[in-house]
Amino acid sequence: KLALPSASDIIESSQQEVEHERRVQARDQKQAEVEAKVSKSSEEPQAETKLEAAPPGTKAIPARKRLNEAITSAEPVRKKQKPKETVRQKNKRKMKLRQAKFTVKSNRECPDIYRPPGS
């Protein structure tokens, strides 16, 4: 005969599976956060690090732990946004570079259709 598990055994095993899944998800989430921080820090310019000997009578901090502490304590660098250039500023800049020449309409060769000559 095949013995069926009791209801309490089934509940206990399903709880254990749920707890295991939670631990796996938490571990994966922590790993993803660490990888994201490492990738952010690799994009930023690397500062020179100077390794110092631990003072006598204290335990030395492993390099990996120091790196993790440095990553978590670093503040994100924000880029300053330039104010948008206005049309007048752009025209002035182009005139300085001699890439644009602005003239008065009455001085141009083309006639003014709204004011015919002699009016």
NORNORDA-V221069 format. One record per helix or strand of 3 or more residues. SS is the DSSP state (a for helix, b for strand). FROM is the first residue (numbers start at 1). LEN is the number of residues. Records with the same first field share a line. If there is no record, write none. Layout:
# NORNORDA-V221069
SS: FROM-LEN / FROM-LEN
This chain:
# NORNORDA-V221069
a: 7-37 / 63-11 / 87-10 / 105-3
